Amino acid sequence: MSSKKLHSGKGKAKLWCTVRVSSETRKLAEGIVKTANEKPTGKKIKLDEVLQMGLGLVQQGHIEKLQENSLTHEDRKEILRQKYIAARGPISKDEFTGFMMTQEFLGFVAEQGGLTLAASA
């Protein structure tokens, strides 16, 4: 990210930086700012103010959902392998792949509460 300092009239410097977002996100944010500025009086509402308010509404559950959505199938497989190691002892990645192709694997997954729980570990 690039950044630059802008000096306000009172000598305080604000640090501004560039954030990359998709064009769809940019259009959505600009639309919110445009709607917020459709008022007869008051100062202009800036995108920074809208983003600060929105980011302040993000809760731990949202962060967990983002983390879960970022997992690849390989990540989920590794989480299951680590659960297997904790429950039953060491197993290599290749051996675990072979184990996944057995009926015993289905029982192991049932013990763990299903595949979706593997993503939240």
C-alpha positions as CSV (number, residue, x, y, z in Angstrom):
1,M,0.0,0.0,0.0
2,S,1.2,3.5,-0.7
3,S,0.7,6.2,1.8
4,K,1.2,9.9,2.1
5,K,0.7,12.4,4.9
6,L,-1.7,15.2,4.5
7,H,-1.5,18.2,6.9
8,S,-4.6,19.8,8.2
9,G,-4.9,23.4,9.1
10,K,-4.0,22.8,12.8
11,G,-0.7,21.1,12.1
12,K,-1.9,17.6,12.7
13,A,-0.8,15.1,10.0
14,K,-3.2,12.3,8.9
15,L,-1.8,9.2,7.3
16,W,-3.7,8.1,4.2
17,C,-3.1,4.9,2.3
18,T,-4.4,3.2,-0.7
19,V,-6.6,0.1,-0.3
20,R,-7.4,-2.2,-3.2
21,V,-11.0,-3.3,-3.6
22,S,-13.0,-4.8,-6.5
23,S,-14.8,-2.5,-8.8
24,E,-18.1,-3.9,-7.5
25,T,-17.2,-3.0,-3.9
26,R,-16.1,0.5,-5.0
27,K,-19.4,1.1,-6.7
28,L,-21.3,-0.1,-3.7
29,A,-19.3,2.1,-1.4
30,E,-19.7,5.2,-3.6
31,G,-23.4,4.6,-3.9
32,I,-23.7,4.6,-0.1
33,V,-21.7,7.8,0.1
34,K,-23.9,9.4,-2.6
35,T,-27.0,8.4,-0.7
36,A,-25.6,9.7,2.6
37,N,-24.8,13.0,1.0
38,E,-28.4,13.6,-0.3
39,K,-29.3,16.0,2.5
40,P,-30.1,19.7,2.5
41,T,-27.5,20.8,5.0
42,G,-24.4,19.6,6.8
43,K,-20.9,18.8,5.7
44,K,-20.0,16.3,3.0
45,I,-19.8,12.7,4.3
46,K,-16.6,11.0,3.1
47,L,-16.0,7.4,2.2
48,D,-13.6,7.1,5.1
49,E,-16.4,7.9,7.5
50,V,-18.7,5.3,6.0
51,L,-16.0,2.6,6.0
52,Q,-15.1,3.4,9.7
53,M,-18.7,3.0,10.7
54,G,-19.1,-0.2,8.7
55,L,-15.9,-1.8,9.9
56,G,-16.9,-1.0,13.5
57,L,-20.0,-3.2,13.0
58,V,-17.9,-6.3,12.1
59,Q,-18.2,-8.9,14.9
60,Q,-16.2,-12.0,15.9
61,G,-18.8,-14.2,14.1
62,H,-18.1,-12.3,10.8
63,I,-14.4,-12.8,11.2
64,E,-14.9,-16.5,11.9
65,K,-17.0,-16.8,8.8
66,L,-14.4,-15.1,6.7
67,Q,-11.7,-17.4,8.1
68,E,-13.9,-20.5,7.3
69,N,-14.5,-19.3,3.8
70,S,-10.8,-18.9,3.2
71,L,-10.0,-22.6,3.8
72,T,-9.1,-24.7,0.9
73,H,-10.0,-28.4,0.6
74,E,-6.4,-29.2,1.5
75,D,-6.7,-27.0,4.6
76,R,-9.8,-28.9,5.7
77,K,-8.1,-32.2,5.0
78,E,-5.1,-31.1,7.2
79,I,-7.4,-30.1,10.0
80,L,-9.1,-33.5,9.9
81,R,-5.6,-35.1,9.9
82,Q,-4.6,-33.2,12.9
83,K,-7.8,-34.2,14.7
84,Y,-7.0,-37.8,13.7
85,I,-3.5,-37.5,15.2
86,A,-4.9,-36.1,18.4
87,A,-7.5,-38.9,18.7
88,R,-5.7,-41.9,17.3
89,G,-1.9,-41.2,16.9
90,P,0.5,-40.2,14.2
91,I,-0.3,-40.6,10.5
92,S,1.4,-39.3,7.4
93,K,-0.4,-37.1,4.8
94,D,-0.3,-39.9,2.3
95,E,-1.6,-42.5,4.8
96,F,-4.4,-40.2,5.7
97,T,-5.4,-39.8,2.1
98,G,-5.6,-43.5,1.9
99,F,-7.6,-43.6,5.1
100,M,-10.1,-41.2,3.6
101,M,-11.0,-43.8,1.0
102,T,-12.1,-46.4,3.6
103,Q,-15.4,-47.0,5.4
104,E,-13.6,-46.4,8.7
105,F,-13.1,-42.7,7.6
106,L,-16.9,-42.2,7.7
107,G,-17.0,-43.4,11.3
108,F,-14.2,-41.0,12.1
109,V,-16.0,-38.1,10.5
110,A,-19.2,-39.0,12.4
111,E,-17.1,-38.9,15.7
112,Q,-15.9,-35.5,14.8
113,G,-19.4,-34.1,14.3
114,G,-19.2,-33.9,10.5
115,L,-17.0,-32.3,7.9
116,T,-18.2,-28.7,8.6
117,L,-16.8,-28.9,12.2
118,A,-13.4,-29.7,10.7
119,A,-13.3,-26.2,9.1
120,S,-13.9,-24.4,12.5
121,A,-11.1,-26.2,14.4
